[in-house]
Amino acid sequence: MVGSTRIATRLDPEEWREVIAEYHRLAAEAIERLGGYVAQYLGDGVMAYFGWPDAHENDAERAARAGLVILESISRLNENPVHAKLSARVGIHSGAVVVGAGAGKETNVFGKVPNITARVQAIAEPGTVLITGDTNRLISGLFEVEERGAQPLKGIEQPIQVCKVIQPSGRRGRLSSDPQLTPFTGREGELRLLLRRWERVRQGEGQVVMVVGEPGIGKSRLIRQFNERIASDRHIWIEAAADQLAQSTPFHAVTEMLRQRIASTRIDNDEETPKRLVLLLEAAGLRAKQALPLIAPLLNLPVPNNYPSAPAAPEEQRRQLLGSLSQWVIGIAKQQPAIMVLEDLQWADASTVEFGKILFEQGAQAPLMQVYTARSEFDSPGPAGPHQTQLTLDQLSDPEARKMIESLLSDKELSPEMVGTVVQRATGVPLFVEELTRDSLERGEGSTPTEIPATLHDSLMARLESARPGT
């Protein structure tokens, strides 16, 4: 908290205790909701860990989002005219620590990371989230940031690169934010299969393709390559991804598809959006009078007064909503051949999975190609049928991995021994090939890539976490 001493001198001790308690509650709610752990309440401050005791693949993203939520919550609290006006600043740093008991019984973290984090927080401006360059590399493309350059920190020998986090960018990870991807390697057969299924769709046969594989194996890249190959074909493309942070939000991915089709980035503030939603539904063959009262709440849109109310019984309302959403997608395909892509199905909320089950069963009714991606351990949401195909992505062969490394080297060089080490350690996973190659180039010739690159650390820790007995 900023200026706590000044605020405390204006309040009696009981009022000050209530202010601090409310501030701690807001911070803890944001941290825990995003998967963090509140380690300590330090007077007017809070220390939190992301990545311990539970590891996730996106702990840096979770921390940055939590910081923004804390500041937003304080801003809303300040709207109360009788409440003391509060301000806070957030510092975030990423790195390896040792976790264990110190002199007391409480668990603590040991290493330079907490010290640097505290110093970064100290130089942050009130009402801002400040992150180090190490954290920024982990969330690259996911947030709009403002570079602040290398800053001297008290007690730290070398200046540290820092950035101010502005807001989420709305992008969905590495592929959507990296315009210069490595050449498409080792998936030509899988791409041909997708193209054959697309030809069947163009002939009027609905198709479902489930693309499965381990993290980093190239599922999203295959979909992107497929999209580029059919760019000249007449079609409608709808895509969305389930979000690990939105698993408790019903129809999250389906809502993103609706927003995409409405083609509005400011839906809540656009008075014309309800009219466009009516046109969107009617163009797909739905009766707007019946469908809009069910679908508009998903988009936080008001239902016009001249429309009937949605069914009062929750189960009936849900049944009709699922029916309307599936009819909407099938109706789009009846206008012209369509591809609906839903990625990361393993993170989808229960309502979105149920929506997928309905489309699985009804998908053959229209020239619609459904493409889903999921982790290997995810069970298909629907029974196998003649119009359904499961495409499992295997690891790259050693020659394919070497070809990928060569494309990353460009005008740089790695010794044959170093290339062999990268191939061996990457185990055929394209993401590992990329990151280990880049890490080796940064370290320079003659070094041995013995450490895990920071960009892979969270992913590997999450995999170890899921492999623990009882998890």
C-alpha positions in Angstrom: 0.0 0.0 0.0 1.2 3.5 -0.8 1.1 6.3 1.8 -0.2 4.0 4.6 1.5 6.1 7.3 -0.3 9.2 6.2 -3.6 7.4 6.2 -3.0 5.8 9.6 -2.3 9.2 11.3 -5.8 10.4 10.2 -7.7 7.4 11.5 -8.1 5.9 14.9 -6.6 2.5 15.5 -9.8 0.6 15.0 -10.6 2.3 11.7 -7.1 1.7 10.5 -7.3 -2.0 11.4 -10.5 -2.2 9.3 -8.9 -0.5 6.4 -5.9 -2.8 6.4 -8.1 -5.9 6.8 -10.2 -4.8 3.8 -7.1 -4.2 1.7 -5.6 -7.6 2.7 -8.9 -9.3 1.8 -9.1 -7.8 -1.6 -5.5 -8.7 -2.4 -5.9 -12.3 -1.1 -9.1 -12.8 -3.1 -7.3 -11.8 -6.3 -4.2 -13.8 -5.6 -6.0 -17.0 -4.6 -8.6 -16.8 -7.4 -5.7 -16.8 -9.9 -3.9 -19.8 -8.3 -1.4 -17.9 -6.2 -0.5 -18.5 -2.5 -0.5 -15.7 0.1 2.7 -16.3 1.9 2.8 -13.3 4.3 1.0 -10.2 5.3 3.7 -7.6 5.9 2.0 -4.8 7.7 0.6 -2.8 4.8 2.0 -5.3 2.2 1.3 -8.7 0.9 3.8 -11.3 -0.3 2.5 -14.0 -2.7 4.0 -17.0 -4.6 2.8 -18.2 -8.0 4.2 -21.6 -8.8 4.3 -22.9 -5.2 2.8 -25.0 -3.6 0.9 -25.6 -6.9 2.7 -25.2 -10.2 0.9 -24.1 -13.4 2.1 -23.6 -17.0 1.3 -19.9 -16.8 2.3 -18.7 -13.3 3.8 -15.5 -14.5 0.6 -14.6 -16.4 -1.4 -15.4 -13.3 0.7 -13.1 -11.2 0.4 -10.2 -13.7 -3.3 -10.6 -13.9 -3.6 -10.8 -10.1 -1.7 -7.5 -9.8 -4.0 -5.8 -12.2 -7.1 -7.2 -10.4 -5.8 -5.9 -7.1 -5.4 -2.4 -8.4 -8.9 -2.6 -10.1 -10.4 -3.8 -6.8 -8.9 -0.9 -4.9 -10.1 1.5 -7.5 -13.7 0.2 -7.0 -13.3 0.5 -3.3 -12.3 4.1 -3.6 -15.6 4.9 -5.3 -17.2 4.7 -1.8 -17.1 8.4 -0.7 -16.8 7.5 3.0 -13.9 5.1 2.6 -10.3 6.2 3.0 -8.7 6.6 -0.5 -6.2 3.8 -1.0 -3.4 3.3 -3.5 -1.1 0.3 -4.0 1.8 -0.7 -6.2 2.8 -4.2 -7.3 6.2 -5.7 -8.1 6.7 -9.0 -9.8 9.9 -11.0 -10.5 10.4 -14.6 -11.7 13.1 -17.1 -11.0 14.2 -20.2 -9.1 14.0 -20.3 -5.3 14.5 -22.8 -2.5 11.4 -23.3 -0.4 11.7 -24.5 3.1 11.5 -23.7 6.8 13.6 -21.0 8.2 14.4 -20.2 11.8 10.7 -20.4 12.7 8.0 -22.9 11.6 6.7 -20.9 8.7 7.7 -21.9 5.2 9.9 -19.3 3.5 11.7 -18.8 0.1 15.4 -18.4 -0.1 17.3 -16.8 -3.0 17.6 -13.5 -4.7 14.1 -13.5 -6.2 12.2 -12.2 -3.2 14.7 -9.5 -2.6 14.6 -8.3 -6.2 10.8 -8.5 -6.1 10.7 -6.2 -3.1 13.0 -3.7 -4.7 11.0 -3.6 -7.9 7.8 -3.0 -5.9 9.5 -0.1 -4.1 10.3 1.7 -7.3 6.8 1.1 -8.9 4.6 4.2 -9.2 1.4 4.2 -7.2 -1.4 2.3 -9.1 0.9 0.4 -11.3 2.2 -3.2 -11.8 5.9 -3.3 -12.5 7.6 -6.5 -13.7 11.2 -7.5 -14.4 12.5 -8.5 -17.8 12.6 -12.1 -16.6 8.9 -12.0 -16.0 8.2 -10.1 -19.2 9.9 -12.9 -21.3 7.4 -15.3 -19.8 4.3 -13.3 -20.6 5.5 -11.9 -23.9 2.6 -10.9 -26.1 -0.1 -11.6 -23.5 0.0 -8.1 -22.1 0.6 -4.6 -23.3 3.7 -3.4 -21.5 5.7 -0.1 -21.3 9.4 -0.6 -21.3 11.1 1.3 -18.4 14.7 0.3 -19.2 17.3 -0.9 -16.7 16.8 0.5 -13.3 19.2 0.5 -10.3 17.8 -1.3 -7.3 19.0 -0.9 -3.8 21.3 -3.7 -2.7 21.3 -5.3 -6.2 24.7 -5.2 -8.1 23.4 -4.8 -11.6 20.6 -2.7 -12.9 17.4 -4.7 -13.7 15.3 -4.3 -16.8 11.7 -3.5 -15.8 8.4 -3.0 -17.6 5.0 -1.5 -16.6 2.1 -3.8 -17.3 -0.8 -1.8 -18.9 -3.5 -4.4 -19.6 -4.0 -7.8 -21.2 -3.5 -7.8 -25.0 -6.3 -10.2 -25.8 -3.8 -12.5 -27.6 -3.8 -16.2 -27.0 -0.2 -17.1 -26.5 2.9 -17.5 -28.5 1.6 -18.1 -32.0 -0.8 -15.2 -32.0 2.0 -12.8 -30.9 5.0 -14.0 -32.9 4.9 -13.0 -36.5 8.1 -14.8 -37.4 7.6 -18.5 -36.7 10.0 -21.3 -37.7 9.2 -23.1 -41.0 6.6 -25.7 -40.8 8.4 -29.0 -40.2 7.5 -32.6 -39.8 3.7 -32.4 -40.0 3.1 -32.6 -43.7 1.1 -35.9 -43.4 -1.1 -34.5 -40.7 -1.8 -31.4 -42.8 -2.7 -33.5 -45.8 -5.3 -35.3 -43.6 -6.9 -32.1 -42.6 -7.0 -30.9 -46.2 -8.7 -34.2 -47.2 -11.3 -33.8 -44.5 -11.9 -30.2 -45.7 -12.5 -31.4 -49.2 -15.3 -33.7 -47.8 -16.8 -30.7 -46.0 -16.8 -28.7 -49.2 -18.8 -31.6 -50.8 -21.4 -31.3 -48.0 -20.1 -33.9 -45.5 -19.7 -32.6 -42.0 -16.4 -33.7 -40.3 -15.0 -33.6 -36.8 -11.2 -33.8 -36.2 -9.7 -34.1 -32.7 -6.0 -33.2 -32.7 -4.4 -34.5 -29.6 -0.8 -34.4 -28.3 1.4 -33.3 -25.4 2.1 -29.6 -24.6 4.4 -28.0 -27.2 4.0 -30.8 -29.7 2.6 -28.4 -32.4 -1.2 -28.6 -32.3 -1.8 -24.9 -32.7 0.9 -24.6 -35.3 -0.8 -27.3 -37.4 -4.1 -25.5 -37.2 -2.5 -22.2 -38.2 -0.8 -23.9 -41.2 -4.1 -25.4 -42.2 -5.8 -22.0 -42.0 -3.1 -20.5 -44.3 -3.4 -23.4 -46.9 -7.2 -22.9 -47.3 -7.1 -19.1 -47.4 -8.2 -18.9 -51.0 -11.2 -21.3 -50.5 -14.6 -19.8 -49.9 -15.4 -20.5 -46.2 -16.2 -19.1 -42.8 -13.6 -19.5 -40.1 -14.6 -19.4 -36.4 -12.1 -20.0 -33.7 -11.7 -19.8 -29.9 -9.7 -21.4 -27.1 -10.7 -22.6 -23.7 -8.9 -20.7 -21.0 -7.3 -22.3 -18.0 -8.3 -19.2 -16.0 -11.9 -19.3 -17.1 -12.9 -22.9 -16.3 -15.6 -21.6 -13.9 -17.2 -19.3 -16.6 -20.0 -21.1 -18.5 -19.7 -21.1 -22.3 -16.5 -19.0 -22.1 -15.1 -20.2 -25.5 -18.5 -20.1 -27.2 -18.9 -16.5 -26.1 -15.6 -15.7 -27.7 -16.9 -17.2 -30.9 -20.0 -15.0 -30.7 -17.9 -11.9 -30.1 -15.7 -12.7 -33.0 -18.7 -13.0 -35.3 -20.2 -9.8 -34.1 -16.8 -8.3 -34.9 -16.9 -5.8 -32.1 -14.0 -5.1 -29.7 -16.3 -2.9 -27.4 -19.4 -5.0 -27.2 -20.6 -3.7 -23.8 -20.4 0.0 -24.8 -21.7 -0.3 -28.4 -25.4 0.5 -28.6 -25.7 -1.1 -32.1 -24.4 -4.5 -30.9 -27.8 -5.9 -30.0 -29.1 -5.1 -33.5 -26.0 -6.8 -35.0 -26.7 -9.8 -32.8 -30.2 -10.0 -34.1 -28.9 -10.0 -37.7 -26.3 -12.6 -36.8 -28.9 -15.0 -35.4 -31.4 -14.5 -38.1 -28.7 -15.0 -40.8 -28.0 -18.4 -39.3 -31.7 -19.3 -39.5 -32.6 -18.8 -35.8 -35.7 -16.9 -34.6 -34.3 -13.9 -32.8 -37.3 -13.6 -30.6 -36.5 -17.0 -29.1 -32.7 -17.1 -29.3 -31.7 -13.5 -28.3 -33.1 -13.7 -24.7 -31.0 -16.8 -24.2 -27.8 -15.6 -25.9 -27.6 -11.9 -25.0 -26.7 -12.5 -21.3 -23.6 -14.4 -22.4 -22.4 -11.2 -24.0 -23.6 -8.9 -21.1 -26.1 -7.4 -23.5 -29.5 -6.1 -22.5 -32.6 -7.9 -23.8 -35.0 -5.4 -25.5 -38.3 -4.9 -23.7 -40.3 -6.2 -26.6 -38.7 -9.6 -26.4 -40.1 -12.5 -24.3 -38.3 -13.6 -21.2 -36.1 -16.7 -21.1 -37.6 -19.7 -19.4 -37.6 -19.4 -15.6 -36.6 -23.0 -15.0 -32.7 -23.2 -15.1 -32.6 -26.6 -16.7 -35.0 -25.7 -19.4 -33.2 -22.4 -20.1 -29.9 -24.3 -20.3 -31.4 -26.9 -22.7 -32.7 -24.2 -25.0 -29.5 -22.2 -24.9 -27.4 -25.3 -25.9 -29.9 -25.9 -28.7 -29.7 -22.3 -29.9 -25.9 -22.2 -29.9 -25.5 -25.5 -31.8 -28.1 -24.4 -34.3 -26.3 -21.1 -34.7 -23.0 -22.9 -35.7 -24.8 -25.3 -38.0 -26.8 -22.4 -39.5 -23.5 -20.6 -40.3 -22.2 -23.6 -42.2 -25.4 -23.8 -44.2 -24.6 -20.3 -45.5 -21.3 -21.5 -46.8 -18.8 -24.2 -45.7 -17.4 -23.4 -42.3 -14.6 -24.4 -40.0 -15.0 -24.1 -36.2 -11.8 -24.4 -34.2 -11.9 -24.9 -30.5 -8.5 -25.3 -28.9 -7.3 -26.5 -25.5 -10.5 -28.5 -24.9 -9.0 -30.0 -21.7 -9.5 -26.6 -20.1 -13.0 -26.0 -21.3 -15.8 -25.4 -18.8 -18.5 -28.0 -18.5 -21.0 -26.0 -20.5 -18.6 -25.7 -23.5 -17.8 -29.4 -23.3 -21.6 -30.2 -23.5 -21.9 -27.8 -26.4 -19.1 -29.8 -28.1 -21.0 -33.1 -27.5 -24.1 -31.8 -29.2 -22.1 -30.6 -32.2 -20.2 -33.9 -32.3 -23.5 -35.7 -32.8 -25.1 -33.1 -35.2 -22.0 -32.1 -37.1 -22.8 -34.3 -40.1 -25.9 -32.3 -40.9 -24.1 -29.4 -42.6 -20.8 -28.6 -44.5 -19.1 -27.9 -41.1 -15.6 -28.9 -40.1 -15.1 -29.0 -36.4 -11.5 -29.0 -35.3 -10.7 -29.5 -31.6 -7.3 -29.7 -29.9 -6.6 -31.3 -26.6 -3.9 -32.8 -24.4 -3.3 -36.5 -24.9 -5.0 -37.5 -21.6 -8.2 -35.8 -22.5 -11.2 -38.0 -23.3 -13.2 -37.2 -26.5 -16.4 -35.4 -25.5 -18.5 -37.6 -27.9 -18.7 -41.2 -29.1 -16.7 -42.1 -32.3 -18.6 -41.9 -35.5 -18.0 -42.2 -39.3 -17.5 -38.5 -39.7 -15.0 -38.2 -36.8 -11.2 -38.5 -36.9 -8.6 -38.5 -34.1 -5.3 -37.1 -35.2 -2.5 -37.8 -32.7 0.7 -35.8 -33.1 3.8 -37.8 -32.4 7.3 -36.4 -31.5 9.5 -35.2 -34.3 12.1 -37.6 -35.7 15.8 -36.6 -35.1 16.2 -35.5 -38.8 13.1 -33.4 -38.5 14.4 -31.8 -35.3 17.7 -31.1 -36.9 15.9 -29.4 -39.9 14.1 -27.3 -37.4 17.3 -26.3 -35.6 18.9 -25.3 -39.0 16.0 -23.0 -39.7 16.4 -21.3 -36.3 20.2 -20.8 -36.8 19.8 -18.6 -39.9 23.3 -17.0 -40.2 24.4 -18.2 -36.8 26.2 -21.5 -36.1 26.2 -24.2 -33.5 28.7 -27.0 -33.4 27.5 -30.5 -34.5 28.0 -31.6 -30.9 25.8 -28.8 -29.6 23.1 -29.6 -32.2 23.2 -33.2 -31.1 22.8 -32.2 -27.5 19.7 -30.1 -28.3 18.2 -32.9 -30.4 18.7 -35.3 -27.5 17.3 -33.1 -24.8 14.3 -31.8 -26.8 13.0 -35.4 -27.2 11.1 -34.5 -30.4 8.9 -31.8 -28.9 9.0 -28.7 -31.3 8.6 -26.2 -28.5 11.6 -27.7 -26.7 13.6 -27.7 -29.9 12.9 -24.0 -30.4 13.6 -22.9 -26.8 16.7 -25.0 -26.3 18.2 -23.8 -29.6 17.6 -20.2 -28.7 19.0 -20.7 -25.3 22.1 -22.4 -26.7 22.6 -19.4 -29.1 22.3 -16.9 -26.2 24.8 -18.9 -24.1 27.3 -19.1 -27.0 29.4 -21.8 -28.5 31.3 -23.9 -26.0 28.6 -23.8 -23.3 26.6 -26.8 -22.3 22.8 -26.4 -22.1 22.5 -27.9 -18.7 19.8 -25.5 -17.3 16.2 -25.5 -18.2 15.3 -22.3 -20.2 13.1 -20.0 -18.2 10.4 -20.2 -21.0 10.1 -23.9 -20.4 10.4 -24.0 -16.6 6.7 -23.4 -15.8 5.6 -26.0 -18.3 7.9 -28.7 -17.0 7.1 -27.9 -13.4 3.4 -28.2 -14.1 4.0 -31.6 -15.8 5.9 -32.8 -12.7 3.1 -31.5 -10.5 0.5 -33.4 -12.5 2.6 -36.6 -12.3 2.8 -36.5 -8.5 0.9 -39.4 -6.8 -2.6 -38.2 -5.7 -2.8 -35.3 -8.1 
